[in-house]
Amino acid sequence: PVSMQNSPHYTYPIIDEINTFFHERIEACVKAGIRRNRLILDPGIGFGKTIQHNLQIIKGLSTFNQHGLPVLLGASRKSFIGEVLNQPP
């Protein structure tokens, strides 16, 4: 957590990386005996992501629907919102 905001970068477009991660983790959960209806997807807005990454995630939220699971967007108290709006933290 101390360094996750230091130059976060991704090999592929952020939405693609998150969707790949979700696919892999959903499979692992189901294989471990966790029922799909017990899963919720959280793209981790603000965690190890730049302002641009966060905006791309918000714009691409509907792409996460492909997994057929609810999506949680924990956007409260996120400093990037103030930065985008040019407001103090």
Beta strands, then each sheet from edge to edge (+ up, - down):
end
